[in-house]
Amino acid sequence: MIEQLGSRPAPARTRRAMERVSLTLPKNEAFISAARLTAAGIGIRTGLAYETIEDLKIIITEACTYCIRRGGRKGRLRVELDIESASITVTVSDPGFEKVEDAKIERDSGDQLDELFVIRNLADELEYRASPGGGIRLRMTKAVG
């Protein structure tokens, strides 16, 4: 251990410092796979269980899909993954989100589940923030310990 004169040793950390991975994607379903692949790579690299990696991929898919289908297709999505030793937090932000009328939402006959319902069942925490002038942020935390 190297110590500078007059300095204190750093306190021992019980948790790994947070690392953040950020992606900016066009609001198009075709690009959701890039965020899913990133999450899978992080999960494998950090030694997460297969089930946890799959949950993260579904959470990302549902959050991005929610923003695209309910907020229109213009603009970009920001996807952030905050990795800590006990959890991974996924934040999907859409600064241009403006609620689209349900009648305008194109749905397949098999697509009747609400995206937020799926996220609530997979994530340990879900935070939904909508700005009055537009914009939305979905923040989901999954325990990994």
Order of alpha helices (4+ residues) and beta strands (2+ residues): beta-alpha-alpha-beta-beta-alpha-beta-beta
